[in-house]
């Protein structure tokens, strides 16, 4: 069981790293602040874009990672 948790933790860590690195930079937000915003199709439909999908994947795998870490350390808390 412990080995399965370690494998899940490694896979979720790799997915988190990849999804964070694939997300676009937020630096262009400051240029829109100075020059004004442009309303595009993608800015109105953010829930269907690749960026929102990567954000959701990051959140889900972060929760999985946290739960696995808690599950791995649970026996040490119970013994005390």
Phi and psi restraints in degrees (range 20) as a CNS / XPLOR table:
assign (resid 1 and name C) (resid 2 and name N)
       (resid 2 and name CA) (resid 2 and name C) 1.0 -63.1 20.0 2
assign (resid 2 and name N) (resid 2 and name CA)
       (resid 2 and name C) (resid 3 and name N) 1.0 -38.8 20.0 2
assign (resid 2 and name C) (resid 3 and name N)
       (resid 3 and name CA) (resid 3 and name C) 1.0 -65.8 20.0 2
assign (resid 3 and name N) (resid 3 and name CA)
       (resid 3 and name C) (resid 4 and name N) 1.0 -36.5 20.0 2
assign (resid 3 and name C) (resid 4 and name N)
       (resid 4 and name CA) (resid 4 and name C) 1.0 -63.7 20.0 2
assign (resid 4 and name N) (resid 4 and name CA)
       (resid 4 and name C) (resid 5 and name N) 1.0 -40.6 20.0 2
assign (resid 4 and name C) (resid 5 and name N)
       (resid 5 and name CA) (resid 5 and name C) 1.0 -64.8 20.0 2
assign (resid 5 and name N) (resid 5 and name CA)
       (resid 5 and name C) (resid 6 and name N) 1.0 -36.9 20.0 2
assign (resid 5 and name C) (resid 6 and name N)
       (resid 6 and name CA) (resid 6 and name C) 1.0 -66.3 20.0 2
assign (resid 6 and name N) (resid 6 and name CA)
       (resid 6 and name C) (resid 7 and name N) 1.0 -41.6 20.0 2
assign (resid 6 and name C) (resid 7 and name N)
       (resid 7 and name CA) (resid 7 and name C) 1.0 -63.8 20.0 2
assign (resid 7 and name N) (resid 7 and name CA)
       (resid 7 and name C) (resid 8 and name N) 1.0 -43.7 20.0 2
assign (resid 7 and name C) (resid 8 and name N)
       (resid 8 and name CA) (resid 8 and name C) 1.0 -63.4 20.0 2
assign (resid 8 and name N) (resid 8 and name CA)
       (resid 8 and name C) (resid 9 and name N) 1.0 -39.4 20.0 2
assign (resid 8 and name C) (resid 9 and name N)
       (resid 9 and name CA) (resid 9 and name C) 1.0 -64.5 20.0 2
assign (resid 9 and name N) (resid 9 and name CA)
       (resid 9 and name C) (resid 10 and name N) 1.0 -42.5 20.0 2
assign (resid 9 and name C) (resid 10 and name N)
       (resid 10 and name CA) (resid 10 and name C) 1.0 -65.8 20.0 2
assign (resid 10 and name N) (resid 10 and name CA)
       (resid 10 and name C) (resid 11 and name N) 1.0 -44.0 20.0 2
assign (resid 10 and name C) (resid 11 and name N)
       (resid 11 and name CA) (resid 11 and name C) 1.0 -63.9 20.0 2
assign (resid 11 and name N) (resid 11 and name CA)
       (resid 11 and name C) (resid 12 and name N) 1.0 -43.9 20.0 2
assign (resid 11 and name C) (resid 12 and name N)
       (resid 12 and name CA) (resid 12 and name C) 1.0 -67.3 20.0 2
assign (resid 12 and name N) (resid 12 and name CA)
       (resid 12 and name C) (resid 13 and name N) 1.0 -35.3 20.0 2
assign (resid 12 and name C) (resid 13 and name N)
       (resid 13 and name CA) (resid 13 and name C) 1.0 -64.4 20.0 2
assign (resid 13 and name N) (resid 13 and name CA)
       (resid 13 and name C) (resid 14 and name N) 1.0 -41.2 20.0 2
assign (resid 13 and name C) (resid 14 and name N)
       (resid 14 and name CA) (resid 14 and name C) 1.0 -65.8 20.0 2
assign (resid 14 and name N) (resid 14 and name CA)
       (resid 14 and name C) (resid 15 and name N) 1.0 -40.5 20.0 2
assign (resid 14 and name C) (resid 15 and name N)
       (resid 15 and name CA) (resid 15 and name C) 1.0 -66.3 20.0 2
assign (resid 15 and name N) (resid 15 and name CA)
       (resid 15 and name C) (resid 16 and name N) 1.0 -39.2 20.0 2
assign (resid 15 and name C) (resid 16 and name N)
       (resid 16 and name CA) (resid 16 and name C) 1.0 -63.8 20.0 2
assign (resid 16 and name N) (resid 16 and name CA)
       (resid 16 and name C) (resid 17 and name N) 1.0 -46.1 20.0 2
assign (resid 16 and name C) (resid 17 and name N)
       (resid 17 and name CA) (resid 17 and name C) 1.0 -60.9 20.0 2
assign (resid 17 and name N) (resid 17 and name CA)
       (resid 17 and name C) (resid 18 and name N) 1.0 -45.8 20.0 2
assign (resid 17 and name C) (resid 18 and name N)
       (resid 18 and name CA) (resid 18 and name C) 1.0 -65.4 20.0 2
assign (resid 18 and name N) (resid 18 and name CA)
       (resid 18 and name C) (resid 19 and name N) 1.0 -41.9 20.0 2
assign (resid 18 and name C) (resid 19 and name N)
       (resid 19 and name CA) (resid 19 and name C) 1.0 -69.2 20.0 2
assign (resid 19 and name N) (resid 19 and name CA)
       (resid 19 and name C) (resid 20 and name N) 1.0 -34.5 20.0 2
assign (resid 19 and name C) (resid 20 and name N)
       (resid 20 and name CA) (resid 20 and name C) 1.0 -69.6 20.0 2
assign (resid 20 and name N) (resid 20 and name CA)
       (resid 20 and name C) (resid 21 and name N) 1.0 -40.6 20.0 2
assign (resid 20 and name C) (resid 21 and name N)
       (resid 21 and name CA) (resid 21 and name C) 1.0 -69.6 20.0 2
assign (resid 21 and name N) (resid 21 and name CA)
       (resid 21 and name C) (resid 22 and name N) 1.0 -26.2 20.0 2
assign (resid 21 and name C) (resid 22 and name N)
       (resid 22 and name CA) (resid 22 and name C) 1.0 -83.2 20.0 2
assign (resid 22 and name N) (resid 22 and name CA)
       (resid 22 and name C) (resid 23 and name N) 1.0 -13.5 20.0 2
assign (resid 22 and name C) (resid 23 and name N)
       (resid 23 and name CA) (resid 23 and name C) 1.0 -72.1 20.0 2
assign (resid 23 and name N) (resid 23 and name CA)
       (resid 23 and name C) (resid 24 and name N) 1.0 142.4 20.0 2
assign (resid 23 and name C) (resid 24 and name N)
       (resid 24 and name CA) (resid 24 and name C) 1.0 -71.5 20.0 2
assign (resid 24 and name N) (resid 24 and name CA)
       (resid 24 and name C) (resid 25 and name N) 1.0 159.5 20.0 2
assign (resid 24 and name C) (resid 25 and name N)
       (resid 25 and name CA) (resid 25 and name C) 1.0 -72.3 20.0 2
assign (resid 25 and name N) (resid 25 and name CA)
       (resid 25 and name C) (resid 26 and name N) 1.0 147.6 20.0 2
assign (resid 25 and name C) (resid 26 and name N)
       (resid 26 and name CA) (resid 26 and name C) 1.0 -96.5 20.0 2
assign (resid 26 and name N) (resid 26 and name CA)
       (resid 26 and name C) (resid 27 and name N) 1.0 10.7 20.0 2
assign (resid 26 and name C) (resid 27 and name N)
       (resid 27 and name CA) (resid 27 and name C) 1.0 -68.4 20.0 2
assign (resid 27 and name N) (resid 27 and name CA)
       (resid 27 and name C) (resid 28 and name N) 1.0 -25.4 20.0 2
assign (resid 27 and name C) (resid 28 and name N)
       (resid 28 and name CA) (resid 28 and name C) 1.0 -70.9 20.0 2
assign (resid 28 and name N) (resid 28 and name CA)
       (resid 28 and name C) (resid 29 and name N) 1.0 -11.0 20.0 2
assign (resid 28 and name C) (resid 29 and name N)
       (resid 29 and name CA) (resid 29 and name C) 1.0 -64.7 20.0 2
assign (resid 29 and name N) (resid 29 and name CA)
       (resid 29 and name C) (resid 30 and name N) 1.0 -33.8 20.0 2
assign (resid 29 and name C) (resid 30 and name N)
       (resid 30 and name CA) (resid 30 and name C) 1.0 -70.1 20.0 2
assign (resid 30 and name N) (resid 30 and name CA)
       (resid 30 and name C) (resid 31 and name N) 1.0 -36.5 20.0 2
assign (resid 30 and name C) (resid 31 and name N)
       (resid 31 and name CA) (resid 31 and name C) 1.0 -67.9 20.0 2
assign (resid 31 and name N) (resid 31 and name CA)
       (resid 31 and name C) (resid 32 and name N) 1.0 -34.3 20.0 2
assign (resid 31 and name C) (resid 32 and name N)
       (resid 32 and name CA) (resid 32 and name C) 1.0 -68.5 20.0 2
assign (resid 32 and name N) (resid 32 and name CA)
       (resid 32 and name C) (resid 33 and name N) 1.0 -30.5 20.0 2
assign (resid 32 and name C) (resid 33 and name N)
       (resid 33 and name CA) (resid 33 and name C) 1.0 -67.1 20.0 2
assign (resid 33 and name N) (resid 33 and name CA)
       (resid 33 and name C) (resid 34 and name N) 1.0 -39.7 20.0 2
assign (resid 33 and name C) (resid 34 and name N)
       (resid 34 and name CA) (resid 34 and name C) 1.0 -77.5 20.0 2
assign (resid 34 and name N) (resid 34 and name CA)
       (resid 34 and name C) (resid 35 and name N) 1.0 -44.4 20.0 2
assign (resid 34 and name C) (resid 35 and name N)
       (resid 35 and name CA) (resid 35 and name C) 1.0 -96.5 20.0 2
assign (resid 35 and name N) (resid 35 and name CA)
       (resid 35 and name C) (resid 36 and name N) 1.0 -7.0 20.0 2
assign (resid 35 and name C) (resid 36 and name N)
       (resid 36 and name CA) (resid 36 and name C) 1.0 104.5 20.0 2
assign (resid 36 and name N) (resid 36 and name CA)
       (resid 36 and name C) (resid 37 and name N) 1.0 156.5 20.0 2
assign (resid 36 and name C) (resid 37 and name N)
       (resid 37 and name CA) (resid 37 and name C) 1.0 -96.0 20.0 2
assign (resid 37 and name N) (resid 37 and name CA)
       (resid 37 and name C) (resid 38 and name N) 1.0 149.2 20.0 2
assign (resid 37 and name C) (resid 38 and name N)
       (resid 38 and name CA) (resid 38 and name C) 1.0 -114.2 20.0 2
assign (resid 38 and name N) (resid 38 and name CA)
       (resid 38 and name C) (resid 39 and name N) 1.0 128.0 20.0 2
assign (resid 38 and name C) (resid 39 and name N)
       (resid 39 and name CA) (resid 39 and name C) 1.0 -90.1 20.0 2
assign (resid 39 and name N) (resid 39 and name CA)
       (resid 39 and name C) (resid 40 and name N) 1.0 109.2 20.0 2
assign (resid 39 and name C) (resid 40 and name N)
       (resid 40 and name CA) (resid 40 and name C) 1.0 -108.9 20.0 2
assign (resid 40 and name N) (resid 40 and name CA)
       (resid 40 and name C) (resid 41 and name N) 1.0 173.0 20.0 2
assign (resid 40 and name C) (resid 41 and name N)
       (resid 41 and name CA) (resid 41 and name C) 1.0 -61.3 20.0 2
assign (resid 41 and name N) (resid 41 and name CA)
       (resid 41 and name C) (resid 42 and name N) 1.0 -41.3 20.0 2
assign (resid 41 and name C) (resid 42 and name N)
       (resid 42 and name CA) (resid 42 and name C) 1.0 -71.7 20.0 2
assign (resid 42 and name N) (resid 42 and name CA)
       (resid 42 and name C) (resid 43 and name N) 1.0 -31.7 20.0 2
assign (resid 42 and name C) (resid 43 and name N)
       (resid 43 and name CA) (resid 43 and name C) 1.0 -72.5 20.0 2
assign (resid 43 and name N) (resid 43 and name CA)
       (resid 43 and name C) (resid 44 and name N) 1.0 -27.5 20.0 2
assign (resid 43 and name C) (resid 44 and name N)
       (resid 44 and name CA) (resid 44 and name C) 1.0 -82.1 20.0 2
assign (resid 44 and name N) (resid 44 and name CA)
       (resid 44 and name C) (resid 45 and name N) 1.0 -27.2 20.0 2
assign (resid 44 and name C) (resid 45 and name N)
       (resid 45 and name CA) (resid 45 and name C) 1.0 -116.3 20.0 2
assign (resid 45 and name N) (resid 45 and name CA)
       (resid 45 and name C) (resid 46 and name N) 1.0 51.1 20.0 2
assign (resid 45 and name C) (resid 46 and name N)
       (resid 46 and name CA) (resid 46 and name C) 1.0 -66.3 20.0 2
assign (resid 46 and name N) (resid 46 and name CA)
       (resid 46 and name C) (resid 47 and name N) 1.0 -22.2 20.0 2
assign (resid 46 and name C) (resid 47 and name N)
       (resid 47 and name CA) (resid 47 and name C) 1.0 -71.6 20.0 2
assign (resid 47 and name N) (resid 47 and name CA)
       (resid 47 and name C) (resid 48 and name N) 1.0 -14.2 20.0 2
assign (resid 47 and name C) (resid 48 and name N)
       (resid 48 and name CA) (resid 48 and name C) 1.0 -110.4 20.0 2
assign (resid 48 and name N) (resid 48 and name CA)
       (resid 48 and name C) (resid 49 and name N) 1.0 7.5 20.0 2
assign (resid 48 and name C) (resid 49 and name N)
       (resid 49 and name CA) (resid 49 and name C) 1.0 -91.1 20.0 2
assign (resid 49 and name N) (resid 49 and name CA)
       (resid 49 and name C) (resid 50 and name N) 1.0 169.5 20.0 2
assign (resid 49 and name C) (resid 50 and name N)
       (resid 50 and name CA) (resid 50 and name C) 1.0 -65.0 20.0 2
assign (resid 50 and name N) (resid 50 and name CA)
       (resid 50 and name C) (resid 51 and name N) 1.0 -35.8 20.0 2
assign (resid 50 and name C) (resid 51 and name N)
       (resid 51 and name CA) (resid 51 and name C) 1.0 -61.9 20.0 2
assign (resid 51 and name N) (resid 51 and name CA)
       (resid 51 and name C) (resid 52 and name N) 1.0 -43.1 20.0 2
assign (resid 51 and name C) (resid 52 and name N)
       (resid 52 and name CA) (resid 52 and name C) 1.0 -70.2 20.0 2
assign (resid 52 and name N) (resid 52 and name CA)
       (resid 52 and name C) (resid 53 and name N) 1.0 -34.3 20.0 2
assign (resid 52 and name C) (resid 53 and name N)
       (resid 53 and name CA) (resid 53 and name C) 1.0 -64.8 20.0 2
assign (resid 53 and name N) (resid 53 and name CA)
       (resid 53 and name C) (resid 54 and name N) 1.0 -41.8 20.0 2
assign (resid 53 and name C) (resid 54 and name N)
       (resid 54 and name CA) (resid 54 and name C) 1.0 -66.6 20.0 2
assign (resid 54 and name N) (resid 54 and name CA)
       (resid 54 and name C) (resid 55 and name N) 1.0 -36.1 20.0 2
assign (resid 54 and name C) (resid 55 and name N)
       (resid 55 and name CA) (resid 55 and name C) 1.0 -65.3 20.0 2
assign (resid 55 and name N) (resid 55 and name CA)
       (resid 55 and name C) (resid 56 and name N) 1.0 -41.6 20.0 2
assign (resid 55 and name C) (resid 56 and name N)
       (resid 56 and name CA) (resid 56 and name C) 1.0 -66.7 20.0 2
assign (resid 56 and name N) (resid 56 and name CA)
       (resid 56 and name C) (resid 57 and name N) 1.0 -40.2 20.0 2
assign (resid 56 and name C) (resid 57 and name N)
       (resid 57 and name CA) (resid 57 and name C) 1.0 -62.6 20.0 2
assign (resid 57 and name N) (resid 57 and name CA)
       (resid 57 and name C) (resid 58 and name N) 1.0 -41.4 20.0 2
assign (resid 57 and name C) (resid 58 and name N)
       (resid 58 and name CA) (resid 58 and name C) 1.0 -62.4 20.0 2
assign (resid 58 and name N) (resid 58 and name CA)
       (resid 58 and name C) (resid 59 and name N) 1.0 -43.9 20.0 2
assign (resid 58 and name C) (resid 59 and name N)
       (resid 59 and name CA) (resid 59 and name C) 1.0 -64.9 20.0 2
assign (resid 59 and name N) (resid 59 and name CA)
       (resid 59 and name C) (resid 60 and name N) 1.0 -46.0 20.0 2
assign (resid 59 and name C) (resid 60 and name N)
       (resid 60 and name CA) (resid 60 and name C) 1.0 -63.2 20.0 2
assign (resid 60 and name N) (resid 60 and name CA)
       (resid 60 and name C) (resid 61 and name N) 1.0 -46.7 20.0 2
assign (resid 60 and name C) (resid 61 and name N)
       (resid 61 and name CA) (resid 61 and name C) 1.0 -73.4 20.0 2
assign (resid 61 and name N) (resid 61 and name CA)
       (resid 61 and name C) (resid 62 and name N) 1.0 -24.4 20.0 2
assign (resid 61 and name C) (resid 62 and name N)
       (resid 62 and name CA) (resid 62 and name C) 1.0 -68.5 20.0 2
assign (resid 62 and name N) (resid 62 and name CA)
       (resid 62 and name C) (resid 63 and name N) 1.0 -40.4 20.0 2
assign (resid 62 and name C) (resid 63 and name N)
       (resid 63 and name CA) (resid 63 and name C) 1.0 -65.0 20.0 2
assign (resid 63 and name N) (resid 63 and name CA)
       (resid 63 and name C) (resid 64 and name N) 1.0 -43.0 20.0 2
assign (resid 63 and name C) (resid 64 and name N)
       (resid 64 and name CA) (resid 64 and name C) 1.0 -60.8 20.0 2
assign (resid 64 and name N) (resid 64 and name CA)
       (resid 64 and name C) (resid 65 and name N) 1.0 -44.0 20.0 2
assign (resid 64 and name C) (resid 65 and name N)
       (resid 65 and name CA) (resid 65 and name C) 1.0 -60.1 20.0 2
assign (resid 65 and name N) (resid 65 and name CA)
       (resid 65 and name C) (resid 66 and name N) 1.0 -45.2 20.0 2
assign (resid 65 and name C) (resid 66 and name N)
       (resid 66 and name CA) (resid 66 and name C) 1.0 -64.7 20.0 2
assign (resid 66 and name N) (resid 66 and name CA)
       (resid 66 and name C) (resid 67 and name N) 1.0 -41.4 20.0 2
assign (resid 66 and name C) (resid 67 and name N)
       (resid 67 and name CA) (resid 67 and name C) 1.0 -65.8 20.0 2
assign (resid 67 and name N) (resid 67 and name CA)
       (resid 67 and name C) (resid 68 and name N) 1.0 -36.9 20.0 2
assign (resid 67 and name C) (resid 68 and name N)
       (resid 68 and name CA) (resid 68 and name C) 1.0 -67.7 20.0 2
assign (resid 68 and name N) (resid 68 and name CA)
       (resid 68 and name C) (resid 69 and name N) 1.0 -40.4 20.0 2
assign (resid 68 and name C) (resid 69 and name N)
       (resid 69 and name CA) (resid 69 and name C) 1.0 -63.2 20.0 2
assign (resid 69 and name N) (resid 69 and name CA)
       (resid 69 and name C) (resid 70 and name N) 1.0 -41.7 20.0 2
assign (resid 69 and name C) (resid 70 and name N)
       (resid 70 and name CA) (resid 70 and name C) 1.0 -64.4 20.0 2
assign (resid 70 and name N) (resid 70 and name CA)
       (resid 70 and name C) (resid 71 and name N) 1.0 -42.5 20.0 2
assign (resid 70 and name C) (resid 71 and name N)
       (resid 71 and name CA) (resid 71 and name C) 1.0 -64.8 20.0 2
assign (resid 71 and name N) (resid 71 and name CA)
       (resid 71 and name C) (resid 72 and name N) 1.0 -34.6 20.0 2
assign (resid 71 and name C) (resid 72 and name N)
       (resid 72 and name CA) (resid 72 and name C) 1.0 -69.8 20.0 2
assign (resid 72 and name N) (resid 72 and name CA)
       (resid 72 and name C) (resid 73 and name N) 1.0 -33.2 20.0 2
assign (resid 72 and name C) (resid 73 and name N)
       (resid 73 and name CA) (resid 73 and name C) 1.0 -95.8 20.0 2
assign (resid 73 and name N) (resid 73 and name CA)
       (resid 73 and name C) (resid 74 and name N) 1.0 -1.7 20.0 2
assign (resid 73 and name C) (resid 74 and name N)
       (resid 74 and name CA) (resid 74 and name C) 1.0 -61.8 20.0 2
assign (resid 74 and name N) (resid 74 and name CA)
       (resid 74 and name C) (resid 75 and name N) 1.0 -41.8 20.0 2
assign (resid 74 and name C) (resid 75 and name N)
       (resid 75 and name CA) (resid 75 and name C) 1.0 -61.2 20.0 2
assign (resid 75 and name N) (resid 75 and name CA)
       (resid 75 and name C) (resid 76 and name N) 1.0 -31.2 20.0 2
assign (resid 75 and name C) (resid 76 and name N)
       (resid 76 and name CA) (resid 76 and name C) 1.0 -71.5 20.0 2
assign (resid 76 and name N) (resid 76 and name CA)
       (resid 76 and name C) (resid 77 and name N) 1.0 -31.8 20.0 2
assign (resid 76 and name C) (resid 77 and name N)
       (resid 77 and name CA) (resid 77 and name C) 1.0 -75.2 20.0 2
assign (resid 77 and name N) (resid 77 and name CA)
       (resid 77 and name C) (resid 78 and name N) 1.0 -32.9 20.0 2
assign (resid 77 and name C) (resid 78 and name N)
       (resid 78 and name CA) (resid 78 and name C) 1.0 -72.0 20.0 2
assign (resid 78 and name N) (resid 78 and name CA)
       (resid 78 and name C) (resid 79 and name N) 1.0 -35.8 20.0 2
assign (resid 78 and name C) (resid 79 and name N)
       (resid 79 and name CA) (resid 79 and name C) 1.0 -69.5 20.0 2
assign (resid 79 and name N) (resid 79 and name CA)
       (resid 79 and name C) (resid 80 and name N) 1.0 -25.9 20.0 2
